[in-house]
Amino acid sequence: MTDTVTTTKTNLNKFEKLKAEKDGLAVKEEIAKFASLGWEAMDVNDRDHRLKWMGVFFRPVTPGKFMMRMRIPNGVLTSHQLRVLASVLQRYGDDGSADITTRQNMQLRGIRLEDLPDIFEKLHSVGLTSIQSGMDNVRNITGNPVAGLDADELFDTRELVQQVQDMLTNKGEGNPEFSNLPRKFNIAIAGGRDNSVHAEINDLAFVPAFQEGSGEWGVGSGEWGVGSGEKPEASVFGFNILVGGFFSAKRCEAAIPLNAWVSPEDVVAVCRAVLEVYRDNGLRANRLKSRLMWLLDEWGVEKFRAEVETRLGKALLPATPKDEIDWEKRDHIGVYKQKQAGLNYVGLNIPVGRLYAQDMFEIASLAEVYGSGEVRLTVEQNIIIPNIPDSRLATFLTEALLEKFAINPDMLTRSLVSCTGAQFCNFALIETKNQALEMAQALQAELTLTRAVRIHWTGCPNSCGQPQVADIGLMGTKARKNGKPVEGVDIYMGGTVGKDAHLGNCVQKGIPCEDLQPVLRDLLIQHFGAELNNS
């Protein structure tokens, strides 16, 4: 809680002072007042900062039009929820759009302050919330996008992810216990064999692992997947724990082992214990050194683990020697058989994650007509429609919307990821989404590729587009050409996901965006087997 924070007022940074003056969650009771007052008359700290505790973000590049960040645990939506989100955007016409994020989440754009009371009422009516989705809070919790569908899954993450969110947010009502962390915090719970959550880039991640010789397999709610082979009867399913992964403008680090294993039943309690230790001991004087990894640097893993065990009230078992992530990363685009006989899930490519109200209405309709009325989001900014019977699949594949959101897209569009970019984000140094699409299409016209290449764009060093995990990552910067400043990128390469995941490195700096196409073309030819088309 706020009064447990040990940092003294004399060494608080400006954000800590802001939080000390007034808890971010306090604005929950002031939404109607803000809507009546108008954005220009609001207290600047309420408008620019504290509204983020409600998931509402003032955007200086579009004054008067706010962004709203949802919480969509494990990326699971009902078609009814998607329709409500679409109806919110529909009011704003061309100004309204939605972006699927790299945390299986959705951000709504074009929101006006005067509509917030009505929007919150609509969200509440269908079980949606945006609470504590910005500033120094735990962000959307990610899990296996095909949880409950995949015959080879090790654990269905949906219920557990929801339990963690309910604990952190008091079931969407707001929880002051965890509304004043030193900085933002990311949690992922992996349930498959292919690291679909990018565990290594989270502050706290749970990775499937079997504890040998500690009881009969089946303790907890794990499931050994069909077709994955036999595990010894004495194996118990659980998770190895990783801590400290993050991206920032100052530093990027992959998560490191806590050298601890936990059963599914204890995951929520471990999340609480880790967050309590971080909340009460994390560095708060220098905001650039406030993420969890900096505390791990100062304390060491053993001291941190001991403090977590004290909060937990019991010792953690040692980590197992091997986790169960042993597949290459899947993108889930295309048609796949589910473990339920006669059913299929279909992954649609949503180029750079951008949707409009009509798109969302149509996707919801497809999910209702052909599936069970459920939609899944992925960290690659795409959509999955599950539970489509064999008897309806062929007809589904003729739907016109699949021409826009393809199930077999071009090799570069397929794995294209982009942050918001300068169109809406005041931190971005370059426009990303539109430029990413144009560049992918231009390169696709020049080249023939036999494999997908993951190209990630991010507008600034905050790395929301995660260039460090891409085959080719592009980070916005200011370059110089003919002695003049121009938009440019730094190029990262070598990031891998799936098994043996690790971060890539910067290989070229300050490439002007207008000169980027031939540079990328050469990289694709030299490193990824692309060939020039015959002209």
Disulfide bonds with the S-S distance in Angstrom:
none
